[in-house]
Amino acid sequence: MITKAEVINLITKKIPNSKVFVENLKGNDHLQVTVIASEFYGLSLVKQHQLVYSALKEELASEAIHALALKTETPN
């Protein structure tokens, strides 16, 4: 099991100035995550998602996070 705070911490370590929002969809292992970061400027959607996945790779591999709905955005 992983907490919302742990998910936020892992992502902000990898993407320091990001804003991260985490919502439980089902239990604590089905999550919806929104990440807003200036680091995403110039990156394709696939590259943006790969950056976030790399921050959570251990948690995804161990199935601490079983399902992840991911949304990435650049700041306005």
mmCIF file of the N, C-alpha and C atoms, coordinates in Angstrom:
data_MODEL
# 
_entry.id   MODEL 
# 
loop_
_atom_site.group_PDB 
_atom_site.id 
_atom_site.type_symbol 
_atom_site.label_atom_id 
_atom_site.label_alt_id 
_atom_site.label_comp_id 
_atom_site.label_asym_id 
_atom_site.label_entity_id 
_atom_site.label_seq_id 
_atom_site.pdbx_PDB_ins_code 
_atom_site.Cartn_x 
_atom_site.Cartn_y 
_atom_site.Cartn_z 
_atom_site.occupancy 
_atom_site.B_iso_or_equiv 
_atom_site.pdbx_formal_charge 
_atom_site.auth_seq_id 
_atom_site.auth_comp_id 
_atom_site.auth_asym_id 
_atom_site.auth_atom_id 
_atom_site.pdbx_PDB_model_num 
ATOM 1   N N  . MET A 1 1  ? 0.846   -1.186 0.000   1.00 0.00 ? 1  MET A N  1 
ATOM 2   C CA . MET A 1 1  ? 0.000   0.000  0.000   1.00 0.00 ? 1  MET A CA 1 
ATOM 3   C C  . MET A 1 1  ? 0.890   1.248  0.000   1.00 0.00 ? 1  MET A C  1 
ATOM 4   N N  . ILE A 1 2  ? 0.471   2.228  -0.769  1.00 0.00 ? 2  ILE A N  1 
ATOM 5   C CA . ILE A 1 2  ? 1.217   3.477  -0.848  1.00 0.00 ? 2  ILE A CA 1 
ATOM 6   C C  . ILE A 1 2  ? 0.263   4.632  -0.536  1.00 0.00 ? 2  ILE A C  1 
ATOM 7   N N  . THR A 1 3  ? 0.776   5.633  0.135   1.00 0.00 ? 3  THR A N  1 
ATOM 8   C CA . THR A 1 3  ? -0.061  6.778  0.494   1.00 0.00 ? 3  THR A CA 1 
ATOM 9   C C  . THR A 1 3  ? 0.013   7.867  -0.581  1.00 0.00 ? 3  THR A C  1 
ATOM 10  N N  . LYS A 1 4  ? -0.963  8.746  -0.556  1.00 0.00 ? 4  LYS A N  1 
ATOM 11  C CA . LYS A 1 4  ? -0.952  9.883  -1.476  1.00 0.00 ? 4  LYS A CA 1 
ATOM 12  C C  . LYS A 1 4  ? 0.312   10.711 -1.280  1.00 0.00 ? 4  LYS A C  1 
ATOM 13  N N  . ALA A 1 5  ? 0.686   10.924 -0.033  1.00 0.00 ? 5  ALA A N  1 
ATOM 14  C CA . ALA A 1 5  ? 1.882   11.723 0.274   1.00 0.00 ? 5  ALA A CA 1 
ATOM 15  C C  . ALA A 1 5  ? 3.139   11.084 -0.306  1.00 0.00 ? 5  ALA A C  1 
ATOM 16  N N  . GLU A 1 6  ? 3.225   9.760  -0.259  1.00 0.00 ? 6  GLU A N  1 
ATOM 17  C CA . GLU A 1 6  ? 4.393   9.072  -0.819  1.00 0.00 ? 6  GLU A CA 1 
ATOM 18  C C  . GLU A 1 6  ? 4.451   9.235  -2.336  1.00 0.00 ? 6  GLU A C  1 
ATOM 19  N N  . VAL A 1 7  ? 3.310   9.155  -2.991  1.00 0.00 ? 7  VAL A N  1 
ATOM 20  C CA . VAL A 1 7  ? 3.263   9.337  -4.444  1.00 0.00 ? 7  VAL A CA 1 
ATOM 21  C C  . VAL A 1 7  ? 3.710   10.760 -4.797  1.00 0.00 ? 7  VAL A C  1 
ATOM 22  N N  . ILE A 1 8  ? 3.184   11.733 -4.095  1.00 0.00 ? 8  ILE A N  1 
ATOM 23  C CA . ILE A 1 8  ? 3.549   13.130 -4.333  1.00 0.00 ? 8  ILE A CA 1 
ATOM 24  C C  . ILE A 1 8  ? 5.042   13.328 -4.114  1.00 0.00 ? 8  ILE A C  1 
ATOM 25  N N  . ASN A 1 9  ? 5.577   12.763 -3.045  1.00 0.00 ? 9  ASN A N  1 
ATOM 26  C CA . ASN A 1 9  ? 6.994   12.895 -2.736  1.00 0.00 ? 9  ASN A CA 1 
ATOM 27  C C  . ASN A 1 9  ? 7.868   12.285 -3.831  1.00 0.00 ? 9  ASN A C  1 
ATOM 28  N N  . LEU A 1 10 ? 7.527   11.102 -4.299  1.00 0.00 ? 10 LEU A N  1 
ATOM 29  C CA . LEU A 1 10 ? 8.310   10.438 -5.343  1.00 0.00 ? 10 LEU A CA 1 
ATOM 30  C C  . LEU A 1 10 ? 8.321   11.248 -6.635  1.00 0.00 ? 10 LEU A C  1 
ATOM 31  N N  . ILE A 1 11 ? 7.169   11.771 -7.005  1.00 0.00 ? 11 ILE A N  1 
ATOM 32  C CA . ILE A 1 11 ? 7.101   12.540 -8.253  1.00 0.00 ? 11 ILE A CA 1 
ATOM 33  C C  . ILE A 1 11 ? 7.831   13.869 -8.116  1.00 0.00 ? 11 ILE A C  1 
ATOM 34  N N  . THR A 1 12 ? 7.671   14.554 -6.982  1.00 0.00 ? 12 THR A N  1 
ATOM 35  C CA . THR A 1 12 ? 8.342   15.858 -6.826  1.00 0.00 ? 12 THR A CA 1 
ATOM 36  C C  . THR A 1 12 ? 9.851   15.713 -6.658  1.00 0.00 ? 12 THR A C  1 
ATOM 37  N N  . LYS A 1 13 ? 10.314  14.552 -6.237  1.00 0.00 ? 13 LYS A N  1 
ATOM 38  C CA . LYS A 1 13 ? 11.765  14.301 -6.222  1.00 0.00 ? 13 LYS A CA 1 
ATOM 39  C C  . LYS A 1 13 ? 12.302  14.260 -7.646  1.00 0.00 ? 13 LYS A C  1 
ATOM 40  N N  . LYS A 1 14 ? 11.556  13.622 -8.546  1.00 0.00 ? 14 LYS A N  1 
ATOM 41  C CA . LYS A 1 14 ? 11.969  13.458 -9.938  1.00 0.00 ? 14 LYS A CA 1 
ATOM 42  C C  . LYS A 1 14 ? 11.701  14.722 -10.747 1.00 0.00 ? 14 LYS A C  1 
ATOM 43  N N  . ILE A 1 15 ? 10.609  15.408 -10.435 1.00 0.00 ? 15 ILE A N  1 
ATOM 44  C CA . ILE A 1 15 ? 10.213  16.628 -11.152 1.00 0.00 ? 15 ILE A CA 1 
ATOM 45  C C  . ILE A 1 15 ? 10.014  17.716 -10.094 1.00 0.00 ? 15 ILE A C  1 
ATOM 46  N N  . PRO A 1 16 ? 11.099  18.365 -9.684  1.00 0.00 ? 16 PRO A N  1 
ATOM 47  C CA . PRO A 1 16 ? 11.106  19.220 -8.491  1.00 0.00 ? 16 PRO A CA 1 
ATOM 48  C C  . PRO A 1 16 ? 10.057  20.321 -8.393  1.00 0.00 ? 16 PRO A C  1 
ATOM 49  N N  . ASN A 1 17 ? 9.752   21.035 -9.442  1.00 0.00 ? 17 ASN A N  1 
ATOM 50  C CA . ASN A 1 17 ? 8.821   22.162 -9.320  1.00 0.00 ? 17 ASN A CA 1 
ATOM 51  C C  . ASN A 1 17 ? 7.409   21.820 -9.769  1.00 0.00 ? 17 ASN A C  1 
ATOM 52  N N  . SER A 1 18 ? 7.077   20.545 -9.708  1.00 0.00 ? 18 SER A N  1 
ATOM 53  C CA . SER A 1 18 ? 5.763   20.115 -10.182 1.00 0.00 ? 18 SER A CA 1 
ATOM 54  C C  . SER A 1 18 ? 4.690   20.266 -9.109  1.00 0.00 ? 18 SER A C  1 
ATOM 55  N N  . LYS A 1 19 ? 3.464   20.368 -9.583  1.00 0.00 ? 19 LYS A N  1 
ATOM 56  C CA . LYS A 1 19 ? 2.298   20.304 -8.700  1.00 0.00 ? 19 LYS A CA 1 
ATOM 57  C C  . LYS A 1 19 ? 1.656   18.958 -8.973  1.00 0.00 ? 19 LYS A C  1 
ATOM 58  N N  . VAL A 1 20 ? 1.422   18.187 -7.923  1.00 0.00 ? 20 VAL A N  1 
ATOM 59  C CA . VAL A 1 20 ? 0.925   16.821 -8.067  1.00 0.00 ? 20 VAL A CA 1 
ATOM 60  C C  . VAL A 1 20 ? -0.366  16.669 -7.271  1.00 0.00 ? 20 VAL A C  1 
ATOM 61  N N  . PHE A 1 21 ? -1.363  16.104 -7.929  1.00 0.00 ? 21 PHE A N  1 
ATOM 62  C CA . PHE A 1 21 ? -2.650  15.838 -7.295  1.00 0.00 ? 21 PHE A CA 1 
ATOM 63  C C  . PHE A 1 21 ? -2.945  14.353 -7.426  1.00 0.00 ? 21 PHE A C  1 
ATOM 64  N N  . VAL A 1 22 ? -3.281  13.703 -6.316  1.00 0.00 ? 22 VAL A N  1 
ATOM 65  C CA . VAL A 1 22 ? -3.517  12.262 -6.304  1.00 0.00 ? 22 VAL A CA 1 
ATOM 66  C C  . VAL A 1 22 ? -4.913  11.993 -5.763  1.00 0.00 ? 22 VAL A C  1 
ATOM 67  N N  . GLU A 1 23 ? -5.618  11.115 -6.454  1.00 0.00 ? 23 GLU A N  1 
ATOM 68  C CA . GLU A 1 23 ? -6.967  10.734 -6.048  1.00 0.00 ? 23 GLU A CA 1 
ATOM 69  C C  . GLU A 1 23 ? -7.064  9.209  -6.054  1.00 0.00 ? 23 GLU A C  1 
ATOM 70  N N  . ASN A 1 24 ? -7.624  8.656  -4.996  1.00 0.00 ? 24 ASN A N  1 
ATOM 71  C CA . ASN A 1 24 ? -7.867  7.213  -4.964  1.00 0.00 ? 24 ASN A CA 1 
ATOM 72  C C  . ASN A 1 24 ? -9.117  6.911  -5.768  1.00 0.00 ? 24 ASN A C  1 
ATOM 73  N N  . LEU A 1 25 ? -8.996  5.993  -6.728  1.00 0.00 ? 25 LEU A N  1 
ATOM 74  C CA . LEU A 1 25 ? -10.161 5.589  -7.518  1.00 0.00 ? 25 LEU A CA 1 
ATOM 75  C C  . LEU A 1 25 ? -10.816 4.355  -6.930  1.00 0.00 ? 25 LEU A C  1 
ATOM 76  N N  . LYS A 1 26 ? -9.998  3.433  -6.440  1.00 0.00 ? 26 LYS A N  1 
ATOM 77  C CA . LYS A 1 26 ? -10.521 2.192  -5.862  1.00 0.00 ? 26 LYS A CA 1 
ATOM 78  C C  . LYS A 1 26 ? -9.448  1.651  -4.924  1.00 0.00 ? 26 LYS A C  1 
ATOM 79  N N  . GLY A 1 27 ? -9.757  1.579  -3.652  1.00 0.00 ? 27 GLY A N  1 
ATOM 80  C CA . GLY A 1 27 ? -8.739  1.154  -2.696  1.00 0.00 ? 27 GLY A CA 1 
ATOM 81  C C  . GLY A 1 27 ? -7.612  2.167  -2.679  1.00 0.00 ? 27 GLY A C  1 
ATOM 82  N N  . ASN A 1 28 ? -6.442  1.735  -2.277  1.00 0.00 ? 28 ASN A N  1 
ATOM 83  C CA . ASN A 1 28 ? -5.287  2.635  -2.282  1.00 0.00 ? 28 ASN A CA 1 
ATOM 84  C C  . ASN A 1 28 ? -4.299  2.281  -3.380  1.00 0.00 ? 28 ASN A C  1 
ATOM 85  N N  . ASP A 1 29 ? -4.680  1.362  -4.280  1.00 0.00 ? 29 ASP A N  1 
ATOM 86  C CA . ASP A 1 29 ? -3.734  0.977  -5.326  1.00 0.00 ? 29 ASP A CA 1 
ATOM 87  C C  . ASP A 1 29 ? -4.215  1.312  -6.736  1.00 0.00 ? 29 ASP A C  1 
ATOM 88  N N  . HIS A 1 30 ? -5.393  1.908  -6.867  1.00 0.00 ? 30 HIS A N  1 
ATOM 89  C CA . HIS A 1 30 ? -5.906  2.404  -8.139  1.00 0.00 ? 30 HIS A CA 1 
ATOM 90  C C  . HIS A 1 30 ? -5.959  3.925  -8.011  1.00 0.00 ? 30 HIS A C  1 
ATOM 91  N N  . LEU A 1 31 ? -5.049  4.603  -8.694  1.00 0.00 ? 31 LEU A N  1 
ATOM 92  C CA . LEU A 1 31 ? -4.889  6.034  -8.493  1.00 0.00 ? 31 LEU A CA 1 
ATOM 93  C C  . LEU A 1 31 ? -5.097  6.829  -9.767  1.00 0.00 ? 31 LEU A C  1 
ATOM 94  N N  . GLN A 1 32 ? -5.590  8.044  -9.588  1.00 0.00 ? 32 GLN A N  1 
ATOM 95  C CA . GLN A 1 32 ? -5.606  9.028  -10.658 1.00 0.00 ? 32 GLN A CA 1 
ATOM 96  C C  . GLN A 1 32 ? -4.635  10.124 -10.235 1.00 0.00 ? 32 GLN A C  1 
ATOM 97  N N  . VAL A 1 33 ? -3.653  10.380 -11.073 1.00 0.00 ? 33 VAL A N  1 
ATOM 98  C CA . VAL A 1 33 ? -2.616  11.355 -10.743 1.00 0.00 ? 33 VAL A CA 1 
ATOM 99  C C  . VAL A 1 33 ? -2.571  12.419 -11.831 1.00 0.00 ? 33 VAL A C  1 
ATOM 100 N N  . THR A 1 34 ? -2.564  13.668 -11.400 1.00 0.00 ? 34 THR A N  1 
ATOM 101 C CA . THR A 1 34 ? -2.390  14.806 -12.309 1.00 0.00 ? 34 THR A CA 1 
ATOM 102 C C  . THR A 1 34 ? -1.089  15.496 -11.920 1.00 0.00 ? 34 THR A C  1 
ATOM 103 N N  . VAL A 1 35 ? -0.235  15.719 -12.918 1.00 0.00 ? 35 VAL A N  1 
ATOM 104 C CA . VAL A 1 35 ? 1.045   16.382 -12.678 1.00 0.00 ? 35 VAL A CA 1 
ATOM 105 C C  . VAL A 1 35 ? 1.130   17.596 -13.595 1.00 0.00 ? 35 VAL A C  1 
ATOM 106 N N  . ILE A 1 36 ? 1.379   18.760 -13.000 1.00 0.00 ? 36 ILE A N  1 
ATOM 107 C CA . ILE A 1 36 ? 1.547   20.000 -13.748 1.00 0.00 ? 36 ILE A CA 1 
ATOM 108 C C  . ILE A 1 36 ? 2.992   20.446 -13.545 1.00 0.00 ? 36 ILE A C  1 
ATOM 109 N N  . ALA A 1 37 ? 3.723   20.552 -14.669 1.00 0.00 ? 37 ALA A N  1 
ATOM 110 C CA . ALA A 1 37 ? 5.149   20.868 -14.541 1.00 0.00 ? 37 ALA A CA 1 
ATOM 111 C C  . ALA A 1 37 ? 5.666   21.611 -15.769 1.00 0.00 ? 37 ALA A C  1 
ATOM 112 N N  . SER A 1 38 ? 6.498   22.615 -15.538 1.00 0.00 ? 38 SER A N  1 
ATOM 113 C CA . SER A 1 38 ? 7.123   23.336 -16.649 1.00 0.00 ? 38 SER A CA 1 
ATOM 114 C C  . SER A 1 38 ? 8.129   22.443 -17.371 1.00 0.00 ? 38 SER A C  1 
ATOM 115 N N  . GLU A 1 39 ? 8.617   21.389 -16.713 1.00 0.00 ? 39 GLU A N  1 
ATOM 116 C CA . GLU A 1 39 ? 9.544   20.446 -17.349 1.00 0.00 ? 39 GLU A CA 1 
ATOM 117 C C  . GLU A 1 39 ? 8.905   19.739 -18.538 1.00 0.00 ? 39 GLU A C  1 
ATOM 118 N N  . PHE A 1 40 ? 7.592   19.776 -18.636 1.00 0.00 ? 40 PHE A N  1 
ATOM 119 C CA . PHE A 1 40 ? 6.896   19.115 -19.734 1.00 0.00 ? 40 PHE A CA 1 
ATOM 120 C C  . PHE A 1 40 ? 6.891   19.931 -21.029 1.00 0.00 ? 40 PHE A C  1 
ATOM 121 N N  . TYR A 1 41 ? 7.255   21.217 -20.950 1.00 0.00 ? 41 TYR A N  1 
ATOM 122 C CA . TYR A 1 41 ? 7.289   22.038 -22.168 1.00 0.00 ? 41 TYR A CA 1 
ATOM 123 C C  . TYR A 1 41 ? 8.199   21.392 -23.196 1.00 0.00 ? 41 TYR A C  1 
ATOM 124 N N  . GLY A 1 42 ? 7.698   21.263 -24.414 1.00 0.00 ? 42 GLY A N  1 
ATOM 125 C CA . GLY A 1 42 ? 8.503   20.715 -25.499 1.00 0.00 ? 42 GLY A CA 1 
ATOM 126 C C  . GLY A 1 42 ? 8.545   19.197 -25.554 1.00 0.00 ? 42 GLY A C  1 
ATOM 127 N N  . LEU A 1 43 ? 7.963   18.529 -24.559 1.00 0.00 ? 43 LEU A N  1 
ATOM 128 C CA . LEU A 1 43 ? 7.945   17.063 -24.547 1.00 0.00 ? 43 LEU A CA 1 
ATOM 129 C C  . LEU A 1 43 ? 6.616   16.550 -25.088 1.00 0.00 ? 43 LEU A C  1 
ATOM 130 N N  . SER A 1 44 ? 6.676   15.445 -25.809 1.00 0.00 ? 44 SER A N  1 
ATOM 131 C CA . SER A 1 44 ? 5.438   14.811 -26.261 1.00 0.00 ? 44 SER A CA 1 
ATOM 132 C C  . SER A 1 44 ? 4.699   14.257 -25.045 1.00 0.00 ? 44 SER A C  1 
ATOM 133 N N  . LEU A 1 45 ? 3.438   13.951 -25.228 1.00 0.00 ? 45 LEU A N  1 
ATOM 134 C CA . LEU A 1 45 ? 2.644   13.376 -24.144 1.00 0.00 ? 45 LEU A CA 1 
ATOM 135 C C  . LEU A 1 45 ? 3.278   12.061 -23.666 1.00 0.00 ? 45 LEU A C  1 
ATOM 136 N N  . VAL A 1 46 ? 3.768   11.270 -24.588 1.00 0.00 ? 46 VAL A N  1 
ATOM 137 C CA . VAL A 1 46 ? 4.417   10.001 -24.227 1.00 0.00 ? 46 VAL A CA 1 
ATOM 138 C C  . VAL A 1 46 ? 5.637   10.258 -23.343 1.00 0.00 ? 46 VAL A C  1 
ATOM 139 N N  . LYS A 1 47 ? 6.463   11.233 -23.717 1.00 0.00 ? 47 LYS A N  1 
ATOM 140 C CA . LYS A 1 47 ? 7.668   11.548 -22.931 1.00 0.00 ? 47 LYS A CA 1 
ATOM 141 C C  . LYS A 1 47 ? 7.292   12.097 -21.548 1.00 0.00 ? 47 LYS A C  1 
ATOM 142 N N  . GLN A 1 48 ? 6.228   12.892 -21.488 1.00 0.00 ? 48 GLN A N  1 
ATOM 143 C CA . GLN A 1 48 ? 5.764   13.408 -20.197 1.00 0.00 ? 48 GLN A CA 1 
ATOM 144 C C  . GLN A 1 48 ? 5.373   12.253 -19.280 1.00 0.00 ? 48 GLN A C  1 
ATOM 145 N N  . HIS A 1 49 ? 4.604   11.315 -19.822 1.00 0.00 ? 49 HIS A N  1 
ATOM 146 C CA . HIS A 1 49 ? 4.151   10.175 -19.030 1.00 0.00 ? 49 HIS A CA 1 
ATOM 147 C C  . HIS A 1 49 ? 5.319   9.286  -18.634 1.00 0.00 ? 49 HIS A C  1 
ATOM 148 N N  . GLN A 1 50 ? 6.269   9.100  -19.538 1.00 0.00 ? 50 GLN A N  1 
ATOM 149 C CA . GLN A 1 50 ? 7.444   8.282  -19.213 1.00 0.00 ? 50 GLN A CA 1 
ATOM 150 C C  . GLN A 1 50 ? 8.224   8.890  -18.048 1.00 0.00 ? 50 GLN A C  1 
ATOM 151 N N  . LEU A 1 51 ? 8.300   10.204 -17.994 1.00 0.00 ? 51 LEU A N  1 
ATOM 152 C CA . LEU A 1 51 ? 8.992   10.883 -16.899 1.00 0.00 ? 51 LEU A CA 1 
ATOM 153 C C  . LEU A 1 51 ? 8.313   10.591 -15.560 1.00 0.00 ? 51 LEU A C  1 
ATOM 154 N N  . VAL A 1 52 ? 6.994   10.643 -15.548 1.00 0.00 ? 52 VAL A N  1 
ATOM 155 C CA . VAL A 1 52 ? 6.251   10.352 -14.318 1.00 0.00 ? 52 VAL A CA 1 
ATOM 156 C C  . VAL A 1 52 ? 6.368   8.867  -13.964 1.00 0.00 ? 52 VAL A C  1 
ATOM 157 N N  . TYR A 1 53 ? 6.218   7.994  -14.956 1.00 0.00 ? 53 TYR A N  1 
ATOM 158 C CA . TYR A 1 53 ? 6.347   6.550  -14.699 1.00 0.00 ? 53 TYR A CA 1 
ATOM 159 C C  . TYR A 1 53 ? 7.715   6.216  -14.118 1.00 0.00 ? 53 TYR A C  1 
ATOM 160 N N  . SER A 1 54 ? 8.759   6.904  -14.591 1.00 0.00 ? 54 SER A N  1 
ATOM 161 C CA . SER A 1 54 ? 10.104  6.619  -14.077 1.00 0.00 ? 54 SER A CA 1 
ATOM 162 C C  . SER A 1 54 ? 10.223  6.956  -12.592 1.00 0.00 ? 54 SER A C  1 
ATOM 163 N N  . ALA A 1 55 ? 9.445   7.935  -12.141 1.00 0.00 ? 55 ALA A N  1 
ATOM 164 C CA . ALA A 1 55 ? 9.445   8.290  -10.721 1.00 0.00 ? 55 ALA A CA 1 
ATOM 165 C C  . ALA A 1 55 ? 8.750   7.230  -9.872  1.00 0.00 ? 55 ALA A C  1 
ATOM 166 N N  . LEU A 1 56 ? 7.839   6.480  -10.502 1.00 0.00 ? 56 LEU A N  1 
ATOM 167 C CA . LEU A 1 56 ? 7.023   5.506  -9.767  1.00 0.00 ? 56 LEU A CA 1 
ATOM 168 C C  . LEU A 1 56 ? 7.325   4.060  -10.173 1.00 0.00 ? 56 LEU A C  1 
ATOM 169 N N  . LYS A 1 57 ? 8.450   3.832  -10.857 1.00 0.00 ? 57 LYS A N  1 
ATOM 170 C CA . LYS A 1 57 ? 8.701   2.504  -11.439 1.00 0.00 ? 57 LYS A CA 1 
ATOM 171 C C  . LYS A 1 57 ? 8.715   1.380  -10.413 1.00 0.00 ? 57 LYS A C  1 
ATOM 172 N N  . GLU A 1 58 ? 9.305   1.590  -9.254  1.00 0.00 ? 58 GLU A N  1 
ATOM 173 C CA . GLU A 1 58 ? 9.340   0.533  -8.232  1.00 0.00 ? 58 GLU A CA 1 
ATOM 174 C C  . GLU A 1 58 ? 7.945   0.233  -7.690  1.00 0.00 ? 58 GLU A C  1 
ATOM 175 N N  . GLU A 1 59 ? 7.171   1.275  -7.485  1.00 0.00 ? 59 GLU A N  1 
ATOM 176 C CA . GLU A 1 59 ? 5.825   1.104  -6.938  1.00 0.00 ? 59 GLU A CA 1 
ATOM 177 C C  . GLU A 1 59 ? 4.901   0.418  -7.947  1.00 0.00 ? 59 GLU A C  1 
ATOM 178 N N  . LEU A 1 60 ? 5.106   0.697  -9.238  1.00 0.00 ? 60 LEU A N  1 
ATOM 179 C CA . LEU A 1 60 ? 4.332   0.031  -10.280 1.00 0.00 ? 60 LEU A CA 1 
ATOM 180 C C  . LEU A 1 60 ? 4.765   -1.429 -10.420 1.00 0.00 ? 60 LEU A C  1 
ATOM 181 N N  . ALA A 1 61 ? 6.075   -1.676 -10.376 1.00 0.00 ? 61 ALA A N  1 
ATOM 182 C CA . ALA A 1 61 ? 6.598   -3.036 -10.522 1.00 0.00 ? 61 ALA A CA 1 
ATOM 183 C C  . ALA A 1 61 ? 6.162   -3.938 -9.370  1.00 0.00 ? 61 ALA A C  1 
ATOM 184 N N  . SER A 1 62 ? 6.120   -3.393 -8.159  1.00 0.00 ? 62 SER A N  1 
ATOM 185 C CA . SER A 1 62 ? 5.730   -4.178 -6.987  1.00 0.00 ? 62 SER A CA 1 
ATOM 186 C C  . SER A 1 62 ? 4.217   -4.247 -6.821  1.00 0.00 ? 62 SER A C  1 
ATOM 187 N N  . GLU A 1 63 ? 3.496   -3.528 -7.669  1.00 0.00 ? 63 GLU A N  1 
ATOM 188 C CA . GLU A 1 63 ? 2.042   -3.413 -7.626  1.00 0.00 ? 63 GLU A CA 1 
ATOM 189 C C  . GLU A 1 63 ? 1.518   -2.726 -6.362  1.00 0.00 ? 63 GLU A C  1 
ATOM 190 N N  . ALA A 1 64 ? 2.380   -1.929 -5.721  1.00 0.00 ? 64 ALA A N  1 
ATOM 191 C CA . ALA A 1 64 ? 1.887   -1.029 -4.678  1.00 0.00 ? 64 ALA A CA 1 
ATOM 192 C C  . ALA A 1 64 ? 0.892   -0.068 -5.339  1.00 0.00 ? 64 ALA A C  1 
ATOM 193 N N  . ILE A 1 65 ? 1.174   0.252  -6.621  1.00 0.00 ? 65 ILE A N  1 
ATOM 194 C CA . ILE A 1 65 ? 0.222   0.956  -7.467  1.00 0.00 ? 65 ILE A CA 1 
ATOM 195 C C  . ILE A 1 65 ? -0.179  -0.052 -8.535  1.00 0.00 ? 65 ILE A C  1 
ATOM 196 N N  . HIS A 1 66 ? -1.415  -0.488 -8.478  1.00 0.00 ? 66 HIS A N  1 
ATOM 197 C CA . HIS A 1 66 ? -1.896  -1.513 -9.403  1.00 0.00 ? 66 HIS A CA 1 
ATOM 198 C C  . HIS A 1 66 ? -2.383  -0.897 -10.716 1.00 0.00 ? 66 HIS A C  1 
ATOM 199 N N  . ALA A 1 67 ? -3.055  0.246  -10.620 1.00 0.00 ? 67 ALA A N  1 
ATOM 200 C CA . ALA A 1 67 ? -3.561  0.936  -11.806 1.00 0.00 ? 67 ALA A CA 1 
ATOM 201 C C  . ALA A 1 67 ? -3.321  2.431  -11.643 1.00 0.00 ? 67 ALA A C  1 
ATOM 202 N N  . LEU A 1 68 ? -2.914  3.060  -12.746 1.00 0.00 ? 68 LEU A N  1 
ATOM 203 C CA . LEU A 1 68 ? -2.589  4.480  -12.693 1.00 0.00 ? 68 LEU A CA 1 
ATOM 204 C C  . LEU A 1 68 ? -3.224  5.201  -13.872 1.00 0.00 ? 68 LEU A C  1 
ATOM 205 N N  . ALA A 1 69 ? -4.143  6.106  -13.582 1.00 0.00 ? 69 ALA A N  1 
ATOM 206 C CA . ALA A 1 69 ? -4.701  7.003  -14.595 1.00 0.00 ? 69 ALA A CA 1 
ATOM 207 C C  . ALA A 1 69 ? -3.888  8.289  -14.485 1.00 0.00 ? 69 ALA A C  1 
ATOM 208 N N  . LEU A 1 70 ? -3.204  8.640  -15.556 1.00 0.00 ? 70 LEU A N  1 
ATOM 209 C CA . LEU A 1 70 ? -2.243  9.736  -15.499 1.00 0.00 ? 70 LEU A CA 1 
ATOM 210 C C  . LEU A 1 70 ? -2.634  10.860 -16.440 1.00 0.00 ? 70 LEU A C  1 
ATOM 211 N N  . LYS A 1 71 ? -2.562  12.083 -15.913 1.00 0.00 ? 71 LYS A N  1 
ATOM 212 C CA . LYS A 1 71 ? -2.811  13.283 -16.703 1.00 0.00 ? 71 LYS A CA 1 
ATOM 213 C C  . LYS A 1 71 ? -1.640  14.223 -16.462 1.00 0.00 ? 71 LYS A C  1 
ATOM 214 N N  . THR A 1 72 ? -1.045  14.714 -17.540 1.00 0.00 ? 72 THR A N  1 
ATOM 215 C CA . THR A 1 72 ? 0.070   15.649 -17.400 1.00 0.00 ? 72 THR A CA 1 
ATOM 216 C C  . THR A 1 72 ? -0.275  16.931 -18.136 1.00 0.00 ? 72 THR A C  1 
ATOM 217 N N  . GLU A 1 73 ? 0.196   18.046 -17.575 1.00 0.00 ? 73 GLU A N  1 
ATOM 218 C CA . GLU A 1 73 ? -0.087  19.371 -18.134 1.00 0.00 ? 73 GLU A CA 1 
ATOM 219 C C  . GLU A 1 73 ? 1.092   20.288 -17.903 1.00 0.00 ? 73 GLU A C  1 
ATOM 220 N N  . THR A 1 74 ? 1.167   21.336 -18.728 1.00 0.00 ? 74 THR A N  1 
ATOM 221 C CA . THR A 1 74 ? 2.128   22.408 -18.470 1.00 0.00 ? 74 THR A CA 1 
ATOM 222 C C  . THR A 1 74 ? 1.366   23.536 -17.772 1.00 0.00 ? 74 THR A C  1 
ATOM 223 N N  . PRO A 1 75 ? 2.069   24.344 -16.972 1.00 0.00 ? 75 PRO A N  1 
ATOM 224 C CA . PRO A 1 75 ? 1.381   25.452 -16.289 1.00 0.00 ? 75 PRO A CA 1 
ATOM 225 C C  . PRO A 1 75 ? 0.895   26.494 -17.300 1.00 0.00 ? 75 PRO A C  1 
ATOM 226 N N  . ASN A 1 76 ? -0.156  27.216 -16.938 1.00 0.00 ? 76 ASN A N  1 
ATOM 227 C CA . ASN A 1 76 ? -0.705  28.262 -17.826 1.00 0.00 ? 76 ASN A CA 1 
ATOM 228 C C  . ASN A 1 76 ? 0.174   29.470 -17.849 1.00 0.00 ? 76 ASN A C  1 
# 
